């Protein structure tokens, strides 16, 4: 569910990116790991949205990047696909 919120916010933020894209989920083990993904994206100029879950003070629970071409997806290759 959290990924849906993050993707919705990304779609609102970057409406010009209406090309067909694919949803690829990676899994991380903690909020700190999620923030490390955000820093990795930031250092590579990849725009992203972090979703901050307001219920129960959960904090950041999901991240969605802008649509990425094959060249820019390399930045996230090190992360395992969500299973």
N, CA, C and O atoms as a Maestro MAE file, in Angstrom:
{
 s_m_m2io_version
 :::
 2.0.0
}

f_m_ct {
 s_m_title
 :::
 protein
 m_atom[332] {
  # First column is atom index #
  i_m_mmod_type
  r_m_x_coord
  r_m_y_coord
  r_m_z_coord
  i_m_residue_number
  s_m_chain_name
  s_m_pdb_residue_name
  s_m_pdb_atom_name
  i_m_atomic_number
  :::
  1 25 0.813 -1.191 0.000 1 A "UNK " " N  " 7
  2 3 0.000 0.000 0.000 1 A "UNK " " CA " 6
  3 2 0.863 1.264 0.000 1 A "UNK " " C  " 6
  4 15 0.528 2.244 -0.666 1 A "UNK " " O  " 8
  5 25 1.950 1.245 0.731 2 A "UNK " " N  " 7
  6 3 2.794 2.436 0.828 2 A "UNK " " CA " 6
  7 2 3.364 2.841 -0.529 2 A "UNK " " C  " 6
  8 15 3.473 4.028 -0.835 2 A "UNK " " O  " 8
  9 25 3.722 1.855 -1.333 3 A "UNK " " N  " 7
  10 3 4.271 2.161 -2.648 3 A "UNK " " CA " 6
  11 2 3.242 2.885 -3.514 3 A "UNK " " C  " 6
  12 15 3.600 3.731 -4.334 3 A "UNK " " O  " 8
  13 25 1.978 2.555 -3.331 4 A "UNK " " N  " 7
  14 3 0.920 3.246 -4.079 4 A "UNK " " CA " 6
  15 2 0.879 4.724 -3.748 4 A "UNK " " C  " 6
  16 15 0.722 5.561 -4.637 4 A "UNK " " O  " 8
  17 25 1.020 5.048 -2.467 5 A "UNK " " N  " 7
  18 3 1.049 6.461 -2.055 5 A "UNK " " CA " 6
  19 2 2.241 7.179 -2.681 5 A "UNK " " C  " 6
  20 15 2.105 8.286 -3.201 5 A "UNK " " O  " 8
  21 25 3.408 6.542 -2.628 6 A "UNK " " N  " 7
  22 3 4.610 7.173 -3.183 6 A "UNK " " CA " 6
  23 2 4.475 7.381 -4.683 6 A "UNK " " C  " 6
  24 15 4.848 8.434 -5.198 6 A "UNK " " O  " 8
  25 25 3.943 6.383 -5.390 7 A "UNK " " N  " 7
  26 3 3.765 6.510 -6.844 7 A "UNK " " CA " 6
  27 2 2.746 7.584 -7.192 7 A "UNK " " C  " 6
  28 15 2.934 8.333 -8.150 7 A "UNK " " O  " 8
  29 25 1.675 7.662 -6.425 8 A "UNK " " N  " 7
  30 3 0.669 8.711 -6.659 8 A "UNK " " CA " 6
  31 2 1.310 10.092 -6.510 8 A "UNK " " C  " 6
  32 15 1.116 10.964 -7.357 8 A "UNK " " O  " 8
  33 25 2.067 10.286 -5.439 9 A "UNK " " N  " 7
  34 3 2.723 11.587 -5.230 9 A "UNK " " CA " 6
  35 2 3.713 11.896 -6.344 9 A "UNK " " C  " 6
  36 15 3.809 13.041 -6.785 9 A "UNK " " O  " 8
  37 25 4.449 10.890 -6.805 10 A "UNK " " N  " 7
  38 3 5.393 11.110 -7.907 10 A "UNK " " CA " 6
  39 2 4.647 11.520 -9.175 10 A "UNK " " C  " 6
  40 15 5.076 12.429 -9.886 10 A "UNK " " O  " 8
  41 25 3.527 10.845 -9.457 11 A "UNK " " N  " 7
  42 3 2.737 11.194 -10.637 11 A "UNK " " CA " 6
  43 2 2.195 12.609 -10.576 11 A "UNK " " C  " 6
  44 15 2.096 13.282 -11.601 11 A "UNK " " O  " 8
  45 25 1.844 13.066 -9.384 12 A "UNK " " N  " 7
  46 3 1.380 14.440 -9.210 12 A "UNK " " CA " 6
  47 2 2.522 15.434 -9.384 12 A "UNK " " C  " 6
  48 15 2.330 16.529 -9.912 12 A "UNK " " O  " 8
  49 25 3.701 15.047 -8.939 13 A "UNK " " N  " 7
  50 3 4.857 15.946 -8.988 13 A "UNK " " CA " 6
  51 2 5.415 16.090 -10.397 13 A "UNK " " C  " 6
  52 15 5.841 17.179 -10.784 13 A "UNK " " O  " 8
  53 25 5.418 14.998 -11.176 14 A "UNK " " N  " 7
  54 3 6.007 15.012 -12.509 14 A "UNK " " CA " 6
  55 2 4.985 14.598 -13.557 14 A "UNK " " C  " 6
  56 15 5.146 13.550 -14.181 14 A "UNK " " O  " 8
  57 25 3.943 15.386 -13.768 15 A "UNK " " N  " 7
  58 3 2.900 14.991 -14.731 15 A "UNK " " CA " 6
  59 2 3.398 14.992 -16.175 15 A "UNK " " C  " 6
  60 15 2.758 14.401 -17.045 15 A "UNK " " O  " 8
  61 25 4.515 15.638 -16.440 16 A "UNK " " N  " 7
  62 3 5.031 15.687 -17.813 16 A "UNK " " CA " 6
  63 2 5.600 14.333 -18.240 16 A "UNK " " C  " 6
  64 15 5.756 14.080 -19.434 16 A "UNK " " O  " 8
  65 25 5.907 13.474 -17.290 17 A "UNK " " N  " 7
  66 3 6.466 12.158 -17.585 17 A "UNK " " CA " 6
  67 2 5.342 11.141 -17.767 17 A "UNK " " C  " 6
  68 15 5.147 10.262 -16.927 17 A "UNK " " O  " 8
  69 25 4.613 11.268 -18.857 18 A "UNK " " N  " 7
  70 3 3.447 10.414 -19.088 18 A "UNK " " CA " 6
  71 2 3.769 9.199 -19.959 18 A "UNK " " C  " 6
  72 15 2.863 8.463 -20.349 18 A "UNK " " O  " 8
  73 25 5.029 8.986 -20.263 19 A "UNK " " N  " 7
  74 3 5.403 7.830 -21.076 19 A "UNK " " CA " 6
  75 2 5.112 6.548 -20.297 19 A "UNK " " C  " 6
  76 15 5.062 6.538 -19.067 19 A "UNK " " O  " 8
  77 25 4.926 5.483 -21.046 20 A "UNK " " N  " 7
  78 3 4.706 4.193 -20.401 20 A "UNK " " CA " 6
  79 2 5.927 3.856 -19.551 20 A "UNK " " C  " 6
  80 15 7.067 3.969 -20.002 20 A "UNK " " O  " 8
  81 25 5.669 3.446 -18.328 21 A "UNK " " N  " 7
  82 3 6.767 3.043 -17.463 21 A "UNK " " CA " 6
  83 2 6.360 1.770 -16.730 21 A "UNK " " C  " 6
  84 15 5.213 1.333 -16.818 21 A "UNK " " O  " 8
  85 25 7.282 1.194 -16.026 22 A "UNK " " N  " 7
  86 3 7.064 -0.063 -15.333 22 A "UNK " " CA " 6
  87 2 7.311 0.138 -13.848 22 A "UNK " " C  " 6
  88 15 8.148 0.946 -13.446 22 A "UNK " " O  " 8
  89 25 6.578 -0.598 -13.051 23 A "UNK " " N  " 7
  90 3 6.770 -0.570 -11.611 23 A "UNK " " CA " 6
  91 2 7.724 -1.692 -11.234 23 A "UNK " " C  " 6
  92 15 7.433 -2.867 -11.456 23 A "UNK " " O  " 8
  93 25 8.864 -1.323 -10.663 24 A "UNK " " N  " 7
  94 3 9.848 -2.286 -10.201 24 A "UNK " " CA " 6
  95 2 10.048 -2.022 -8.721 24 A "UNK " " C  " 6
  96 15 10.389 -0.909 -8.322 24 A "UNK " " O  " 8
  97 25 9.838 -3.033 -7.917 25 A "UNK " " N  " 7
  98 3 9.944 -2.866 -6.466 25 A "UNK " " CA " 6
  99 2 11.239 -3.457 -5.951 25 A "UNK " " C  " 6
  100 15 11.597 -4.591 -6.269 25 A "UNK " " O  " 8
  101 25 11.935 -2.664 -5.149 26 A "UNK " " N  " 7
  102 3 13.097 -3.185 -4.445 26 A "UNK " " CA " 6
  103 2 12.750 -3.189 -2.964 26 A "UNK " " C  " 6
  104 15 11.915 -2.404 -2.514 26 A "UNK " " O  " 8
  105 25 13.375 -4.052 -2.226 27 A "UNK " " N  " 7
  106 3 13.112 -4.128 -0.795 27 A "UNK " " CA " 6
  107 2 14.317 -3.688 0.009 27 A "UNK " " C  " 6
  108 15 15.454 -4.013 -0.330 27 A "UNK " " O  " 8
  109 25 14.068 -2.958 1.060 28 A "UNK " " N  " 7
  110 3 15.121 -2.597 2.010 28 A "UNK " " CA " 6
  111 2 14.648 -2.983 3.403 28 A "UNK " " C  " 6
  112 15 13.456 -3.193 3.626 28 A "UNK " " O  " 8
  113 25 15.577 -3.074 4.327 29 A "UNK " " N  " 7
  114 3 15.271 -3.644 5.639 29 A "UNK " " CA " 6
  115 2 14.855 -2.643 6.702 29 A "UNK " " C  " 6
  116 15 14.372 -3.035 7.764 29 A "UNK " " O  " 8
  117 25 15.036 -1.354 6.432 30 A "UNK " " N  " 7
  118 3 14.747 -0.370 7.476 30 A "UNK " " CA " 6
  119 2 14.545 1.007 6.862 30 A "UNK " " C  " 6
  120 15 14.790 1.222 5.675 30 A "UNK " " O  " 8
  121 25 14.092 1.933 7.699 31 A "UNK " " N  " 7
  122 3 13.947 3.312 7.249 31 A "UNK " " CA " 6
  123 2 15.310 3.904 6.914 31 A "UNK " " C  " 6
  124 15 15.433 4.667 5.956 31 A "UNK " " O  " 8
  125 25 16.328 3.565 7.685 32 A "UNK " " N  " 7
  126 3 17.677 4.055 7.379 32 A "UNK " " CA " 6
  127 2 18.141 3.578 6.004 32 A "UNK " " C  " 6
  128 15 18.759 4.334 5.255 32 A "UNK " " O  " 8
  129 25 17.838 2.321 5.679 33 A "UNK " " N  " 7
  130 3 18.199 1.794 4.361 33 A "UNK " " CA " 6
  131 2 17.430 2.526 3.262 33 A "UNK " " C  " 6
  132 15 17.974 2.787 2.189 33 A "UNK " " O  " 8
  133 25 16.168 2.855 3.531 34 A "UNK " " N  " 7
  134 3 15.366 3.603 2.573 34 A "UNK " " CA " 6
  135 2 15.960 5.000 2.353 34 A "UNK " " C  " 6
  136 15 16.018 5.487 1.224 34 A "UNK " " O  " 8
  137 25 16.391 5.624 3.423 35 A "UNK " " N  " 7
  138 3 17.015 6.946 3.302 35 A "UNK " " CA " 6
  139 2 18.343 6.862 2.553 35 A "UNK " " C  " 6
  140 15 18.729 7.813 1.872 35 A "UNK " " O  " 8
  141 25 19.042 5.738 2.671 36 A "UNK " " N  " 7
  142 3 20.283 5.540 1.910 36 A "UNK " " CA " 6
  143 2 19.971 5.454 0.412 36 A "UNK " " C  " 6
  144 15 20.737 5.956 -0.411 36 A "UNK " " O  " 8
  145 25 18.854 4.821 0.061 37 A "UNK " " N  " 7
  146 3 18.433 4.783 -1.347 37 A "UNK " " CA " 6
  147 2 18.156 6.210 -1.826 37 A "UNK " " C  " 6
  148 15 18.545 6.583 -2.933 37 A "UNK " " O  " 8
  149 25 17.488 7.002 -0.995 38 A "UNK " " N  " 7
  150 3 17.202 8.396 -1.355 38 A "UNK " " CA " 6
  151 2 18.497 9.171 -1.593 38 A "UNK " " C  " 6
  152 15 18.599 9.930 -2.557 38 A "UNK " " O  " 8
  153 25 19.471 8.984 -0.730 39 A "UNK " " N  " 7
  154 3 20.759 9.675 -0.907 39 A "UNK " " CA " 6
  155 2 21.464 9.214 -2.176 39 A "UNK " " C  " 6
  156 15 22.085 10.019 -2.869 39 A "UNK " " O  " 8
  157 25 21.372 7.931 -2.481 40 A "UNK " " N  " 7
  158 3 21.975 7.404 -3.709 40 A "UNK " " CA " 6
  159 2 21.325 8.054 -4.933 40 A "UNK " " C  " 6
  160 15 22.010 8.463 -5.871 40 A "UNK " " O  " 8
  161 25 20.006 8.139 -4.908 41 A "UNK " " N  " 7
  162 3 19.285 8.790 -6.011 41 A "UNK " " CA " 6
  163 2 19.706 10.255 -6.125 41 A "UNK " " C  " 6
  164 15 19.996 10.752 -7.213 41 A "UNK " " O  " 8
  165 25 19.732 10.922 -4.992 42 A "UNK " " N  " 7
  166 3 20.090 12.339 -4.989 42 A "UNK " " CA " 6
  167 2 21.483 12.564 -5.567 42 A "UNK " " C  " 6
  168 15 21.690 13.489 -6.353 42 A "UNK " " O  " 8
  169 25 22.433 11.722 -5.181 43 A "UNK " " N  " 7
  170 3 23.813 11.896 -5.652 43 A "UNK " " CA " 6
  171 2 23.948 11.638 -7.152 43 A "UNK " " C  " 6
  172 15 24.926 12.060 -7.771 43 A "UNK " " O  " 8
  173 25 22.978 10.953 -7.732 44 A "UNK " " N  " 7
  174 3 23.015 10.657 -9.162 44 A "UNK " " CA " 6
  175 2 22.024 11.492 -9.962 44 A "UNK " " C  " 6
  176 15 21.809 11.240 -11.147 44 A "UNK " " O  " 8
  177 25 21.422 12.482 -9.317 45 A "UNK " " N  " 7
  178 3 20.508 13.387 -10.008 45 A "UNK " " CA " 6
  179 2 19.175 12.759 -10.369 45 A "UNK " " C  " 6
  180 15 18.503 13.218 -11.292 45 A "UNK " " O  " 8
  181 25 18.788 11.718 -9.657 46 A "UNK " " N  " 7
  182 3 17.512 11.049 -9.913 46 A "UNK " " CA " 6
  183 2 16.459 11.663 -8.997 46 A "UNK " " C  " 6
  184 15 16.609 11.654 -7.775 46 A "UNK " " O  " 8
  185 25 15.407 12.189 -9.586 47 A "UNK " " N  " 7
  186 3 14.327 12.765 -8.785 47 A "UNK " " CA " 6
  187 2 13.535 11.637 -8.120 47 A "UNK " " C  " 6
  188 15 13.352 10.566 -8.700 47 A "UNK " " O  " 8
  189 25 13.074 11.892 -6.907 48 A "UNK " " N  " 7
  190 3 12.327 10.882 -6.167 48 A "UNK " " CA " 6
  191 2 11.375 11.550 -5.187 48 A "UNK " " C  " 6
  192 15 11.501 12.734 -4.873 48 A "UNK " " O  " 8
  193 25 10.430 10.766 -4.718 49 A "UNK " " N  " 7
  194 3 9.494 11.194 -3.688 49 A "UNK " " CA " 6
  195 2 9.593 10.177 -2.558 49 A "UNK " " C  " 6
  196 15 9.552 8.971 -2.800 49 A "UNK " " O  " 8
  197 25 9.720 10.655 -1.342 50 A "UNK " " N  " 7
  198 3 9.644 9.799 -0.161 50 A "UNK " " CA " 6
  199 2 8.246 9.932 0.416 50 A "UNK " " C  " 6
  200 15 7.739 11.045 0.559 50 A "UNK " " O  " 8
  201 25 7.619 8.817 0.747 51 A "UNK " " N  " 7
  202 3 6.308 8.865 1.381 51 A "UNK " " CA " 6
  203 2 6.481 8.749 2.887 51 A "UNK " " C  " 6
  204 15 7.088 7.802 3.388 51 A "UNK " " O  " 8
  205 25 5.943 9.719 3.592 52 A "UNK " " N  " 7
  206 3 6.003 9.778 5.053 52 A "UNK " " CA " 6
  207 2 4.643 9.348 5.598 52 A "UNK " " C  " 6
  208 15 3.670 10.097 5.517 52 A "UNK " " O  " 8
  209 25 4.582 8.144 6.149 53 A "UNK " " N  " 7
  210 3 3.325 7.594 6.669 53 A "UNK " " CA " 6
  211 2 2.941 8.318 7.953 53 A "UNK " " C  " 6
  212 15 3.658 8.230 8.949 53 A "UNK " " O  " 8
  213 25 1.808 9.040 7.942 54 A "UNK " " N  " 7
  214 3 1.424 9.811 9.126 54 A "UNK " " CA " 6
  215 2 0.855 8.952 10.265 54 A "UNK " " C  " 6
  216 15 0.895 9.364 11.424 54 A "UNK " " O  " 8
  217 25 0.332 7.773 9.946 55 A "UNK " " N  " 7
  218 3 -0.254 6.929 10.988 55 A "UNK " " CA " 6
  219 2 0.819 6.341 11.900 55 A "UNK " " C  " 6
  220 15 1.846 5.846 11.434 55 A "UNK " " O  " 8
  221 25 0.571 6.402 13.178 56 A "UNK " " N  " 7
  222 3 1.454 5.797 14.183 56 A "UNK " " CA " 6
  223 2 2.896 6.286 14.104 56 A "UNK " " C  " 6
  224 15 3.809 5.584 14.538 56 A "UNK " " O  " 8
  225 25 3.110 7.468 13.562 57 A "UNK " " N  " 7
  226 3 4.461 8.037 13.459 57 A "UNK " " CA " 6
  227 2 5.447 7.054 12.837 57 A "UNK " " C  " 6
  228 15 6.571 6.903 13.315 57 A "UNK " " O  " 8
  229 25 5.020 6.391 11.772 58 A "UNK " " N  " 7
  230 3 5.872 5.387 11.131 58 A "UNK " " CA " 6
  231 2 7.054 5.996 10.392 58 A "UNK " " C  " 6
  232 15 8.073 5.328 10.216 58 A "UNK " " O  " 8
  233 25 6.945 7.229 9.961 59 A "UNK " " N  " 7
  234 3 8.035 7.864 9.221 59 A "UNK " " CA " 6
  235 2 8.015 7.462 7.756 59 A "UNK " " C  " 6
  236 15 6.967 7.114 7.213 59 A "UNK " " O  " 8
  237 25 9.169 7.510 7.125 60 A "UNK " " N  " 7
  238 3 9.266 7.191 5.699 60 A "UNK " " CA " 6
  239 2 9.129 5.688 5.487 60 A "UNK " " C  " 6
  240 15 9.815 4.886 6.120 60 A "UNK " " O  " 8
  241 25 8.224 5.329 4.579 61 A "UNK " " N  " 7
  242 3 7.947 3.913 4.348 61 A "UNK " " CA " 6
  243 2 8.092 3.496 2.884 61 A "UNK " " C  " 6
  244 15 8.100 2.301 2.591 61 A "UNK " " O  " 8
  245 25 8.207 4.444 1.964 62 A "UNK " " N  " 7
  246 3 8.318 4.104 0.546 62 A "UNK " " CA " 6
  247 2 8.953 5.264 -0.211 62 A "UNK " " C  " 6
  248 15 8.934 6.412 0.232 62 A "UNK " " O  " 8
  249 25 9.513 4.925 -1.362 63 A "UNK " " N  " 7
  250 3 10.150 5.900 -2.235 63 A "UNK " " CA " 6
  251 2 9.779 5.558 -3.665 63 A "UNK " " C  " 6
  252 15 9.716 4.384 -4.030 63 A "UNK " " O  " 8
  253 25 9.537 6.565 -4.470 64 A "UNK " " N  " 7
  254 3 9.273 6.376 -5.894 64 A "UNK " " CA " 6
  255 2 10.160 7.339 -6.675 64 A "UNK " " C  " 6
  256 15 10.213 8.531 -6.373 64 A "UNK " " O  " 8
  257 25 10.849 6.818 -7.669 65 A "UNK " " N  " 7
  258 3 11.676 7.684 -8.517 65 A "UNK " " CA " 6
  259 2 10.872 8.146 -9.717 65 A "UNK " " C  " 6
  260 15 9.794 7.631 -10.012 65 A "UNK " " O  " 8
  261 25 11.423 9.120 -10.390 66 A "UNK " " N  " 7
  262 3 10.902 9.484 -11.697 66 A "UNK " " CA " 6
  263 2 11.137 8.291 -12.628 66 A "UNK " " C  " 6
  264 15 11.950 7.425 -12.306 66 A "UNK " " O  " 8
  265 25 10.448 8.220 -13.774 67 A "UNK " " N  " 7
  266 3 10.746 7.141 -14.722 67 A "UNK " " CA " 6
  267 2 12.221 7.180 -15.117 67 A "UNK " " C  " 6
  268 15 12.773 8.242 -15.405 67 A "UNK " " O  " 8
  269 25 12.845 6.009 -15.126 68 A "UNK " " N  " 7
  270 3 14.284 5.923 -15.411 68 A "UNK " " CA " 6
  271 2 14.530 5.121 -16.680 68 A "UNK " " C  " 6
  272 15 13.929 4.067 -16.889 68 A "UNK " " O  " 8
  273 25 15.428 5.639 -17.530 69 A "UNK " " N  " 7
  274 3 15.827 4.860 -18.695 69 A "UNK " " CA " 6
  275 2 16.863 3.825 -18.253 69 A "UNK " " C  " 6
  276 15 17.316 3.843 -17.109 69 A "UNK " " O  " 8
  277 25 17.230 2.939 -19.152 70 A "UNK " " N  " 7
  278 3 18.137 1.841 -18.815 70 A "UNK " " CA " 6
  279 2 19.457 2.341 -18.232 70 A "UNK " " C  " 6
  280 15 19.989 1.743 -17.297 70 A "UNK " " O  " 8
  281 25 19.977 3.417 -18.771 71 A "UNK " " N  " 7
  282 3 21.254 3.958 -18.292 71 A "UNK " " CA " 6
  283 2 21.160 4.411 -16.835 71 A "UNK " " C  " 6
  284 15 22.083 4.174 -16.055 71 A "UNK " " O  " 8
  285 25 20.067 5.053 -16.466 72 A "UNK " " N  " 7
  286 3 19.930 5.582 -15.108 72 A "UNK " " CA " 6
  287 2 19.478 4.527 -14.103 72 A "UNK " " C  " 6
  288 15 19.700 4.683 -12.903 72 A "UNK " " O  " 8
  289 25 18.846 3.454 -14.582 73 A "UNK " " N  " 7
  290 3 18.443 2.361 -13.676 73 A "UNK " " CA " 6
  291 2 19.639 1.661 -13.050 73 A "UNK " " C  " 6
  292 15 19.510 1.027 -12.003 73 A "UNK " " O  " 8
  293 25 20.791 1.769 -13.680 74 A "UNK " " N  " 7
  294 3 22.006 1.138 -13.160 74 A "UNK " " CA " 6
  295 2 22.271 1.568 -11.715 74 A "UNK " " C  " 6
  296 15 22.812 0.789 -10.930 74 A "UNK " " O  " 8
  297 25 21.901 2.778 -11.365 75 A "UNK " " N  " 7
  298 3 22.130 3.287 -10.006 75 A "UNK " " CA " 6
  299 2 21.432 2.466 -8.938 75 A "UNK " " C  " 6
  300 15 21.840 2.489 -7.776 75 A "UNK " " O  " 8
  301 25 20.378 1.736 -9.313 76 A "UNK " " N  " 7
  302 3 19.614 0.960 -8.340 76 A "UNK " " CA " 6
  303 2 19.837 -0.543 -8.495 76 A "UNK " " C  " 6
  304 15 19.168 -1.338 -7.837 76 A "UNK " " O  " 8
  305 25 20.747 -0.927 -9.337 77 A "UNK " " N  " 7
  306 3 20.987 -2.341 -9.619 77 A "UNK " " CA " 6
  307 2 21.431 -3.124 -8.381 77 A "UNK " " C  " 6
  308 15 21.149 -4.318 -8.277 77 A "UNK " " O  " 8
  309 25 22.109 -2.482 -7.458 78 A "UNK " " N  " 7
  310 3 22.653 -3.180 -6.292 78 A "UNK " " CA " 6
  311 2 21.571 -3.681 -5.336 78 A "UNK " " C  " 6
  312 15 21.851 -4.529 -4.489 78 A "UNK " " O  " 8
  313 25 20.351 -3.178 -5.454 79 A "UNK " " N  " 7
  314 3 19.284 -3.542 -4.519 79 A "UNK " " CA " 6
  315 2 18.519 -4.761 -5.025 79 A "UNK " " C  " 6
  316 15 18.282 -4.917 -6.223 79 A "UNK " " O  " 8
  317 25 18.140 -5.616 -4.085 80 A "UNK " " N  " 7
  318 3 17.385 -6.824 -4.426 80 A "UNK " " CA " 6
  319 2 15.950 -6.468 -4.771 80 A "UNK " " C  " 6
  320 15 15.354 -5.574 -4.170 80 A "UNK " " O  " 8
  321 25 15.408 -7.178 -5.744 81 A "UNK " " N  " 7
  322 3 13.993 -7.007 -6.061 81 A "UNK " " CA " 6
  323 2 13.168 -7.496 -4.879 81 A "UNK " " C  " 6
  324 15 13.540 -8.454 -4.200 81 A "UNK " " O  " 8
  325 25 12.051 -6.831 -4.643 82 A "UNK " " N  " 7
  326 3 11.175 -7.209 -3.551 82 A "UNK " " CA " 6
  327 2 10.551 -8.567 -3.841 82 A "UNK " " C  " 6
  328 15 10.079 -8.821 -4.949 82 A "UNK " " O  " 8
  329 25 10.555 -9.418 -2.854 83 A "UNK " " N  " 7
  330 3 9.973 -10.760 -3.048 83 A "UNK " " CA " 6
  331 2 8.960 -11.043 -1.964 83 A "UNK " " C  " 6
  332 15 8.358 -12.117 -1.948 83 A "UNK " " O  " 8
  :::
 }
 m_bond[331] {
  # First column is bond index #
  i_m_from
  i_m_to
  i_m_order
  :::
  1 1 2 1
  2 2 3 1
  3 3 4 2
  4 3 5 1
  5 5 6 1
  6 6 7 1
  7 7 8 2
  8 7 9 1
  9 9 10 1
  10 10 11 1
  11 11 12 2
  12 11 13 1
  13 13 14 1
  14 14 15 1
  15 15 16 2
  16 15 17 1
  17 17 18 1
  18 18 19 1
  19 19 20 2
  20 19 21 1
  21 21 22 1
  22 22 23 1
  23 23 24 2
  24 23 25 1
  25 25 26 1
  26 26 27 1
  27 27 28 2
  28 27 29 1
  29 29 30 1
  30 30 31 1
  31 31 32 2
  32 31 33 1
  33 33 34 1
  34 34 35 1
  35 35 36 2
  36 35 37 1
  37 37 38 1
  38 38 39 1
  39 39 40 2
  40 39 41 1
  41 41 42 1
  42 42 43 1
  43 43 44 2
  44 43 45 1
  45 45 46 1
  46 46 47 1
  47 47 48 2
  48 47 49 1
  49 49 50 1
  50 50 51 1
  51 51 52 2
  52 51 53 1
  53 53 54 1
  54 54 55 1
  55 55 56 2
  56 55 57 1
  57 57 58 1
  58 58 59 1
  59 59 60 2
  60 59 61 1
  61 61 62 1
  62 62 63 1
  63 63 64 2
  64 63 65 1
  65 65 66 1
  66 66 67 1
  67 67 68 2
  68 67 69 1
  69 69 70 1
  70 70 71 1
  71 71 72 2
  72 71 73 1
  73 73 74 1
  74 74 75 1
  75 75 76 2
  76 75 77 1
  77 77 78 1
  78 78 79 1
  79 79 80 2
  80 79 81 1
  81 81 82 1
  82 82 83 1
  83 83 84 2
  84 83 85 1
  85 85 86 1
  86 86 87 1
  87 87 88 2
  88 87 89 1
  89 89 90 1
  90 90 91 1
  91 91 92 2
  92 91 93 1
  93 93 94 1
  94 94 95 1
  95 95 96 2
  96 95 97 1
  97 97 98 1
  98 98 99 1
  99 99 100 2
  100 99 101 1
  101 101 102 1
  102 102 103 1
  103 103 104 2
  104 103 105 1
  105 105 106 1
  106 106 107 1
  107 107 108 2
  108 107 109 1
  109 109 110 1
  110 110 111 1
  111 111 112 2
  112 111 113 1
  113 113 114 1
  114 114 115 1
  115 115 116 2
  116 115 117 1
  117 117 118 1
  118 118 119 1
  119 119 120 2
  120 119 121 1
  121 121 122 1
  122 122 123 1
  123 123 124 2
  124 123 125 1
  125 125 126 1
  126 126 127 1
  127 127 128 2
  128 127 129 1
  129 129 130 1
  130 130 131 1
  131 131 132 2
  132 131 133 1
  133 133 134 1
  134 134 135 1
  135 135 136 2
  136 135 137 1
  137 137 138 1
  138 138 139 1
  139 139 140 2
  140 139 141 1
  141 141 142 1
  142 142 143 1
  143 143 144 2
  144 143 145 1
  145 145 146 1
  146 146 147 1
  147 147 148 2
  148 147 149 1
  149 149 150 1
  150 150 151 1
  151 151 152 2
  152 151 153 1
  153 153 154 1
  154 154 155 1
  155 155 156 2
  156 155 157 1
  157 157 158 1
  158 158 159 1
  159 159 160 2
  160 159 161 1
  161 161 162 1
  162 162 163 1
  163 163 164 2
  164 163 165 1
  165 165 166 1
  166 166 167 1
  167 167 168 2
  168 167 169 1
  169 169 170 1
  170 170 171 1
  171 171 172 2
  172 171 173 1
  173 173 174 1
  174 174 175 1
  175 175 176 2
  176 175 177 1
  177 177 178 1
  178 178 179 1
  179 179 180 2
  180 179 181 1
  181 181 182 1
  182 182 183 1
  183 183 184 2
  184 183 185 1
  185 185 186 1
  186 186 187 1
  187 187 188 2
  188 187 189 1
  189 189 190 1
  190 190 191 1
  191 191 192 2
  192 191 193 1
  193 193 194 1
  194 194 195 1
  195 195 196 2
  196 195 197 1
  197 197 198 1
  198 198 199 1
  199 199 200 2
  200 199 201 1
  201 201 202 1
  202 202 203 1
  203 203 204 2
  204 203 205 1
  205 205 206 1
  206 206 207 1
  207 207 208 2
  208 207 209 1
  209 209 210 1
  210 210 211 1
  211 211 212 2
  212 211 213 1
  213 213 214 1
  214 214 215 1
  215 215 216 2
  216 215 217 1
  217 217 218 1
  218 218 219 1
  219 219 220 2
  220 219 221 1
  221 221 222 1
  222 222 223 1
  223 223 224 2
  224 223 225 1
  225 225 226 1
  226 226 227 1
  227 227 228 2
  228 227 229 1
  229 229 230 1
  230 230 231 1
  231 231 232 2
  232 231 233 1
  233 233 234 1
  234 234 235 1
  235 235 236 2
  236 235 237 1
  237 237 238 1
  238 238 239 1
  239 239 240 2
  240 239 241 1
  241 241 242 1
  242 242 243 1
  243 243 244 2
  244 243 245 1
  245 245 246 1
  246 246 247 1
  247 247 248 2
  248 247 249 1
  249 249 250 1
  250 250 251 1
  251 251 252 2
  252 251 253 1
  253 253 254 1
  254 254 255 1
  255 255 256 2
  256 255 257 1
  257 257 258 1
  258 258 259 1
  259 259 260 2
  260 259 261 1
  261 261 262 1
  262 262 263 1
  263 263 264 2
  264 263 265 1
  265 265 266 1
  266 266 267 1
  267 267 268 2
  268 267 269 1
  269 269 270 1
  270 270 271 1
  271 271 272 2
  272 271 273 1
  273 273 274 1
  274 274 275 1
  275 275 276 2
  276 275 277 1
  277 277 278 1
  278 278 279 1
  279 279 280 2
  280 279 281 1
  281 281 282 1
  282 282 283 1
  283 283 284 2
  284 283 285 1
  285 285 286 1
  286 286 287 1
  287 287 288 2
  288 287 289 1
  289 289 290 1
  290 290 291 1
  291 291 292 2
  292 291 293 1
  293 293 294 1
  294 294 295 1
  295 295 296 2
  296 295 297 1
  297 297 298 1
  298 298 299 1
  299 299 300 2
  300 299 301 1
  301 301 302 1
  302 302 303 1
  303 303 304 2
  304 303 305 1
  305 305 306 1
  306 306 307 1
  307 307 308 2
  308 307 309 1
  309 309 310 1
  310 310 311 1
  311 311 312 2
  312 311 313 1
  313 313 314 1
  314 314 315 1
  315 315 316 2
  316 315 317 1
  317 317 318 1
  318 318 319 1
  319 319 320 2
  320 319 321 1
  321 321 322 1
  322 322 323 1
  323 323 324 2
  324 323 325 1
  325 325 326 1
  326 326 327 1
  327 327 328 2
  328 327 329 1
  329 329 330 1
  330 330 331 1
  331 331 332 2
  :::
 }
}
